[in-house]
């Protein structure tokens, strides 16, 4: 593997990790908006001691009561949809990060001696510049 290939492999792994972390942060923000609904489901499920039946008016009324006791309202359809999309994106980017990390660690480990930058054959600053360039190339412009 030449220097250019080593750099590309390391940059891909670093970018994948950054994107996965960013996606997890976005997902966490959205999940907080719908957290009261999850709490209401848990409360009602504990009371009923059975799975919720959303076709059952009593179950739905208990959910409404639980949300009210939490001082919350039903999340909007937009928030629910955004939660599904964000969770899926976070899972996909986490999987991509693991694949990229596996590819990198299959080619290099710290036990091989030296730092990642030394293995690549560049300075840490050059590596950071390459990562920044890759991130910029992926970022859509408005």
N, C-alpha and C positions, 0 to 999 in steps of 0.2 A: 504494500500500500504506500503510495507516494504522499508527499507533504500536502498536496492539494486535496487528496482523498481523505486524509486524516483530518484536515481542517473542516472539510464539508461534513464529515461524520460527527465531529464534536459540535459544530455549529448547529446541526440538525437536532442533536440531543438537547442542547441548551435552549434553543428556540422552542422545542416541544415542551420542555419543563416550564418555561416562562408562560407560554400560551395556556398550559393546563392550570397553572396557578391563577392566572388572570380569570379564566373561566370559572374556577372554583369560587373566586371572590364575587364575581357577578351572580353566580347561582346562589350563594349564601345571602346576598342582599335581597334577591327575589324571594327566597325561601322564608326570610324573616317576615315578609308581607303576608304570607299565607300560614305562618306558624299558628295563629289562633285557631284556624280551621283544624289543623292536625291535633291541637290540644283538645278542641271540642270533640273530635272523633274519639280520642283516647278516653276522655271523661265518660262519654256516652257508652262506649264499649265496655268500660269497667262497670258501669251501672247495669247494663243489660247482660253482661257475661256471655255474650255471643257476638258474632260478626254483625256489623251494621247492615241494615236492609234499607237502601235508599228509596225503595219503592213503598216503604211502610211510612204512613203519615206520622205515626207516633215517633218513630226513629228520627224523622226529619224535624219534628217539633222539638225533640230533646236536643238535637244539634243546635237548633235556633236558640233554645234556652241556654245551652252551654256557651254559645258565642256571646249572648247578651250578658251572661255572668262574667265573662272575660272582658266585657266592655268593647267587644269587637263586632264587626259586621261580616257578612259573607264576602270573601274576596271577589273581585270582579272577574269576569270571564277572561279579560285581558291578562290579569295577574296569574290566573290559573294556567292559561296557555303559555305565558312567559316562563312560568315555573317548569312546565314540561320541557320546553325547548332548552332552557338553561341547564336542566339536569341532564338531558340527553347530550348536549354539547360538552358539558363537563366530563361525562363518562367517556365520550369519544376521544376527547383531547387527553384524558388520563391514559387511555389505552395507547394512543399514539406516542405519548411520552414514554411509557414503559417499553414499547417496541424500540424506540430510538435509544433509550438508555441501555437496553439489552444489546443492541448492535454495537454501541460504543464500548460497553464493558466486555464484550466478546473480543474486541480488537485491542483494548488497552485496559490495564488495571494499574493502580498505584504500586502494586507489588513488582511491576516491571521495572520500577526505578524511575525517579524523576517525576516532574509534574505533568499535567495534561498538556500544557503549553510546550514543554520540552519534548514530549512525545510527538506532538503535532509538528514542531520545528518552527515555532513562532513565539513572539513575546506575548505576555498576558494582554497587553494593550492591543496588539494586532488581533488577538482572538476576540476581545471585547468589540473592536471595530467591526469585525466580520459578523458577530452576532447582531450588533446594532443595524448593520446594513441588511441582514436577512430579515430582521423584524420590520424594518422600514419598507422593504420590498413586499412584505405580506400585508401591510396595512393599507386598506383601501383609502383613496383620497376622495374628499367630498366635492 
